[in-house]
C-alpha cells in the first residue's frame, strides 16, 4: 500500500514547528512528520471489512493543517489516546476490490465514499452503541478512545487503496460522477451545519468564507429557506462570483463593520484602540473559516439572541472576545463534520440527504473540482494550494 500519513510524533512535530520560521522547506523535507511511504499490504482485519481502491481524493483544510503542522499539542484532540499514524484523505471516492464474508450489500466494482473517518462504535463493533452512535451522530462517539483498538495501517484517501469497516462506507449510485462523488463529504458538512441552525423566513444571514464549505452552505441555506437574505464575506474575486451564482444575495465589500451595519440596519459603534461593535446585525452567522479574527468579529455582527455556527475549525487554540456571547445572549454552535438529519419528518444521514438533493437537481456538485494532481506529486499540490496564486476551489489527487 502506497500511502500518505502523518507521523504522530511530538518530537517531530515540535522540531518542524521550531524550524519553520527559518526554513520554510522543512514541510517538504525528511524532517516533516508527513510521509509518503510503501507499507505492507494487509489481509482484511475481519469479516465485516472492505478493501477499496481509490479513484479521487480531495485535499481539505484539515489535510493542509496536518501537512503544515498547524496542530497544537494542547488542543483537546491531542489529549485523547490515538494512533501513531494519522492517514490523510477522507474526501474520497473509490472502488470496492475485496469484501469480507460478512459484507452482503457491497460487491466488487461498486463505488463508495467514506462516511466515518474517526473511530466510533460501529467500526469497533461495540454493542450496544453509545447514545450518539445510536442516533447516527458517529463523530460524537463516546467510545472514540475506548473499547477495542482499531487495526493498524488501514490507510485512507491519499494512497492507492485502504481498508474500511463496512459501516464506514456509503455506496455511490451510478448516476453520480466521480467528480461529484468526491464532493459528497464536504457537502455533507455544510448541510449538517445549515440544518443545525436553519435560516427562517425573512432573516438575514452571513456566510464567512466562500471556499467549498461556504459555497455549499450558501446553496443549502437557499434550498431550505428560499425567502432569506444570504450575505457573504470573502476576499477572493472568483469565489465571490461563484457565491452569487450559488444563491447569495450580495457580497460584503469595503470596511466590514460599516457594510454589516448598512446591510442589516444595525448601529455601529467605534471606540479607541480599534474597538468596534454593532448592535443589531445578522440573525445567523455561519463561520466557515474559524480563525480568531472571524470569530471575534462575527460575534459582534450578530443581533441579540442570534446563532453563531462554527463550521471552520482550527487545530490550535484561538483567541476572541466572549463579551458578546453573554451581553447579547448569543448561541454558539459547533459543527463536527456530519451525522444524522431529519428532513420532512424522515431521518437520514447527511450523505443520504445530499445525494437526494443532488438527484433532484436542487444542488450543484460538479463544478467544484478545479485542479488535479497525481498522488506522487503531493508536495507540488500542497505547495500550489498554499501559494494562493491559482484559482483553486477544490484540488484532488488522482491515483496512479
TAFEN-V370760 format. One record per helix or strand of 3 or more residues. SS is the DSSP state (A for helix, B for strand). FROM is the first residue (numbers start at 1). LEN is the number of residues. If there is no record, write none. Layout:
BEGIN
SS,FROM,LEN / SS,FROM,LEN
END
This chain:
BEGIN
B,2,6 / A,10,11 / A,24,5 / B,34,5 / B,49,10 / A,61,7 / A,76,4 / B,85,3 / B,91,9 / B,111,4 / A,121,4 / A,131,4 / A,138,3 / B,161,5 / A,166,3 / B,169,3 / A,178,4 / A,184,13 / B,204,5 / A,212,13 / B,229,5 / A,237,10 / A,256,9 / B,267,5 / B,275,5 / B,282,6 / A,292,9 / B,302,9 / A,323,5 / B,331,4 / B,340,4 / B,346,4 / A,350,10 / B,369,6 / A,375,13 / B,394,5
END
